[in-house]
């Protein structure tokens, strides 16, 4: 059976087939962004459908993300994000594979049978880990704990070290935590070892200055 455009056809099918899984959980389809979103009191949760078309197959990967409006409204101007994505930036985003402790978890789709198996696996993952992951990491307190744990090592939620430090610092401030300068000193050590881009260092320093004078009152 020939398929004139496997990417377009399979994208529509995937959305249609995932809808019964995500809709009861309060998620709605955002076709242009290739994702399903659930609005939360302080932002949104999202399930992102990533598709890569090739000559004889498509590769499917699922990402989960969380946006906290307070965090993103502060941090985004200091990142290298494009202005047009400001309302869609995510505080944390990671792949289904990383949540499951794998480096990659991608599905090669060559025929409908492959898609059926992939969707069954995604459904099982969401029921066993995915929904819990989104709900557990939506509160700022959980995000703070995750981003600040063992800061010399990578965490699956944010691969960009500089952006991890930025968001961690903003959350620290929003939660009225003490020892702000101590966290800044920790981040400066991380930047010296792990961040070679001087522009990112400058943006972090500008964020620090901004937060020293920031008040939510």
N, C-alpha and C positions, 0 to 999 in steps of 0.2 A: 504493500500500500504506500503510495507516494504522498509526501507532504510538501507542498510548495513552500511553506514557511514554518518549520518546526518551532521556531522561537515564539512567534505570535500565537500559534494554535495552542501550544503547550502552556504558555503563560496564562491564557484565558482559562484553560482547563484546570490548571493548578489553583488559580484563584477560586474557581467555582467549586473545586473539590475540597479546598481548605475552609471554605465559608461555614459549613456545618460544624467544624471543629472550633472555630474562633468566635463565631457570632453569639453562641450561648454565653460566652465569657465577656461579652460586651464590646467586642472588636468590630470595627467597620472598615471596609475596603477603601483605600486611597490608591486608585489605579495609577495615577501619574507618578507616584512615589514608589510603586511596586511594594506596597506594604499594607498591613492591617494595623489599625490603631484603636486603643482604648483610652478614653479621656480619664484622667485621675484628678483629684482636687488640686494638685500642684503641677500638672503637666500631662504626660501621656506615656503609655506603654506601647511597644510596637513589635510586630513580627514582620521581618523584611524578607521578601522573596528575591533572591539573586539568581539570575539566569545568564549563562554564557553560551551562546550558540556556536556550534561548529558545523562542519560540512555534513557529518553523519549523525550528530547527536547534540544534545544540550546538557550542560552541567548545572545542576541545581544545588544551591546552598541556602540555608536558613540562618538568619541573624535575629537576635533579640536585643531590643534597646529600651532605655528608659530616659525620659526627659523630665528634669525638674526646672520649672520656669524661673524660679528665683536664682538658681545656680547659673543657668544659661544666659539670662539677661545680664548678669554681671560679667561672666567670664568670656562670653563670645567675642566682644570687641578686642580682647587681648590675644585671641588665637589667630591662626592664619585662615580661618573659615571665610568663605565667600559671603558677602552681604546678603545675597539672595537666599541663603540657607539659614539665616539667623533664626527664623521661627521654627525650623525643622531640626536644628542641631540637637544632639543627644548627650546627656550627661555620661551615660555609659552605653556601650554597644559591643556585643561580642557574638561569635558564631555558636551555633548549636554544638559544633564539635568541641570547642574549647570548654563549654559548660560541662560537657560529658567527659572531659579529661583527655580529649584527643587533639592532635595537632590539626587534623582536617577531618571533616565528615561531609563529603560531597557525593552527589548522586548523578551517575551518568544515565541519561535518558535516551534510549534509542527506539523504544517502542512503548506502547501503552502498558505492557506488563511491568516495565521498569518504573514507570510512573506510579503504578499501583503499589509496588513494593516500597518506593520512596515515601509515598504519602502515609502508608501504614506505619513506617518507622518514625516519621515526624509526629504522627498522632500519638504513638506510644511514648516518645520522648517528651512531648508536651504534658502528657498526663502524669508522667513519672518525675519529671524534673523542670520542664519549661515554665509552667504556671507558677510553681513554687519559686523559681528563680526570679521571675518578674515581680511577684508580690513581696518577696523578702527584700529585694533591693530597691523598692520604691521609696521607703522611708529614708530620710537624710541620715539618720543614725546608723543604719546598716551600710549605706554608701560610705560614710566616714570610716567605719571600721574596716571595710574591705579595701578602700584606697590607701589607708594609712598602715595597713599591716605589712610588716617586713618591707619597708619602702626601698630597700636596695635590690629587691627582686621584682620581676615582672608579675603583673596580675592579668588575667584574661579579659578583664572588662575594658581596659584602656591600654592599647599598645603604644601610644605616643607618651613617652615619659614626661615631657614638658607639660602636656595637657593634663596628665594625671596629677602632677604637682599643683597646677593651677586650680583644678576643680577641687582637689583635696583642701587647698587653702581657703577657697571660697566657702565650702561646706563648714570648715572649722569656724569661720567667722560667723556664718549664719546661725550656728548652734551655740554661739556665745562661749566657745571654749577658751580656757586660759592658755597661756604659754604660746601665744601667737608667734613671737619672735623666735622661740625655740624651734617651731615647725619651719619657719623661714630658713633658719640656719641648716636644718636637716635637708631641706630642698636645695639649698645652695651647694651642699656637698654632692648631692645627686647630680646637679647640673654640671659641676666640674668634671665628673667622671663619665656621665652618660649622654650629655647633650653638647654637641659640638657646634650647633647652629647659633651664632651670636644674636641673630634676630629674635630667636625664641627666648634666649636669656634676657634680652632687653625687655621683651613683652612681659615676662614674669616679674621683672623688677618694677615695671610700671604698674602691674597688678598689685604688687605688695604695697607700693606707695598709695594707690587708690584705696585699698582695704584698711590701711592704717587710719584713714580719715572717714571711713564708711560708717554710717549709722542707719539703722532701719527705723529709727524713731522719726 
